[in-house]
Amino acid sequence: MTDEGNIAPTILEQSYKTAQLRAYAALKNAVPYLEHLSDVLPADDKGNPSDLLGEIQALLNLQRGES
């Protein structure tokens, strides 16, 4: 007989890891499209061009464990 108390955290951890991988894949697939959008995105409050692509690249690097 298995200890059901240990099964739930394992399932939750697997679901979390799966969600992370799906989010990573979605961001990675979006990069080519966002490269085209970065030219037309509005500037920030200080007039600097939008760096949405840079922010997404930073998230991808963070997910891969890079700094």
C-alpha positions as YAML, in Angstrom:
chain: A
units: angstrom
residues:
- id: 1
  name: MET
  ca: [0.00, 0.00, 0.00]
- id: 2
  name: THR
  ca: [1.37, 3.42, -0.92]
- id: 3
  name: ASP
  ca: [1.51, 6.45, 1.29]
- id: 4
  name: GLU
  ca: [-0.96, 8.84, -0.36]
- id: 5
  name: GLY
  ca: [0.50, 11.75, 1.57]
- id: 6
  name: ASN
  ca: [3.64, 11.59, -0.58]
- id: 7
  name: ILE
  ca: [1.84, 11.26, -3.91]
- id: 8
  name: ALA
  ca: [0.12, 14.67, -3.92]
- id: 9
  name: PRO
  ca: [3.32, 16.75, -3.58]
- id: 10
  name: THR
  ca: [4.94, 14.70, -6.36]
- id: 11
  name: ILE
  ca: [1.99, 15.31, -8.69]
- id: 12
  name: LEU
  ca: [2.01, 19.00, -7.80]
- id: 13
  name: GLU
  ca: [5.76, 19.27, -8.48]
- id: 14
  name: GLN
  ca: [5.35, 17.53, -11.86]
- id: 15
  name: SER
  ca: [2.48, 19.86, -12.79]
- id: 16
  name: TYR
  ca: [4.56, 22.89, -11.81]
- id: 17
  name: LYS
  ca: [7.55, 21.71, -13.87]
- id: 18
  name: THR
  ca: [5.29, 21.01, -16.85]
- id: 19
  name: ALA
  ca: [3.77, 24.50, -16.59]
- id: 20
  name: GLN
  ca: [7.26, 26.04, -16.44]
- id: 21
  name: LEU
  ca: [8.37, 24.16, -19.54]
- id: 22
  name: ARG
  ca: [5.25, 25.18, -21.45]
- id: 23
  name: ALA
  ca: [5.69, 28.83, -20.48]
- id: 24
  name: TYR
  ca: [9.36, 28.70, -21.51]
- id: 25
  name: ALA
  ca: [8.46, 27.17, -24.88]
- id: 26
  name: ALA
  ca: [5.75, 29.77, -25.46]
- id: 27
  name: LEU
  ca: [8.15, 32.64, -24.73]
- id: 28
  name: LYS
  ca: [10.88, 31.12, -26.87]
- id: 29
  name: ASN
  ca: [8.46, 30.67, -29.78]
- id: 30
  name: ALA
  ca: [7.24, 34.26, -29.40]
- id: 31
  name: VAL
  ca: [10.68, 35.85, -29.75]
- id: 32
  name: PRO
  ca: [10.75, 35.95, -33.59]
- id: 33
  name: TYR
  ca: [7.36, 37.67, -33.66]
- id: 34
  name: LEU
  ca: [8.31, 40.11, -30.94]
- id: 35
  name: GLU
  ca: [11.45, 41.13, -32.83]
- id: 36
  name: HIS
  ca: [9.14, 42.63, -35.45]
- id: 37
  name: LEU
  ca: [6.89, 44.24, -32.85]
- id: 38
  name: SER
  ca: [9.70, 45.88, -30.90]
- id: 39
  name: ASP
  ca: [9.93, 48.63, -33.52]
- id: 40
  name: VAL
  ca: [6.29, 49.63, -33.16]
- id: 41
  name: LEU
  ca: [5.78, 49.22, -29.41]
- id: 42
  name: PRO
  ca: [5.26, 52.49, -27.54]
- id: 43
  name: ALA
  ca: [8.09, 54.10, -25.62]
- id: 44
  name: ASP
  ca: [8.16, 54.09, -21.84]
- id: 45
  name: ASP
  ca: [7.40, 57.14, -19.67]
- id: 46
  name: LYS
  ca: [10.92, 58.51, -20.15]
- id: 47
  name: GLY
  ca: [10.81, 58.24, -23.95]
- id: 48
  name: ASN
  ca: [13.04, 55.18, -24.13]
- id: 49
  name: PRO
  ca: [12.10, 52.61, -26.75]
- id: 50
  name: SER
  ca: [10.27, 49.55, -25.48]
- id: 51
  name: ASP
  ca: [12.58, 46.73, -24.46]
- id: 52
  name: LEU
  ca: [9.96, 44.00, -24.32]
- id: 53
  name: LEU
  ca: [12.15, 41.66, -26.33]
- id: 54
  name: GLY
  ca: [15.08, 42.27, -23.97]
- id: 55
  name: GLU
  ca: [12.89, 41.57, -20.97]
- id: 56
  name: ILE
  ca: [11.66, 38.32, -22.50]
- id: 57
  name: GLN
  ca: [15.23, 37.27, -23.34]
- id: 58
  name: ALA
  ca: [16.15, 37.95, -19.71]
- id: 59
  name: LEU
  ca: [13.28, 35.72, -18.57]
- id: 60
  name: LEU
  ca: [14.41, 32.96, -20.93]
- id: 61
  name: ASN
  ca: [17.97, 33.24, -19.65]
- id: 62
  name: LEU
  ca: [16.74, 33.16, -16.06]
- id: 63
  name: GLN
  ca: [14.70, 30.04, -16.79]
- id: 64
  name: ARG
  ca: [17.79, 28.36, -18.28]
- id: 65
  name: GLY
  ca: [19.76, 29.28, -15.18]
- id: 66
  name: GLU
  ca: [21.90, 31.89, -16.90]
- id: 67
  name: SER
  ca: [22.51, 35.34, -15.49]
...
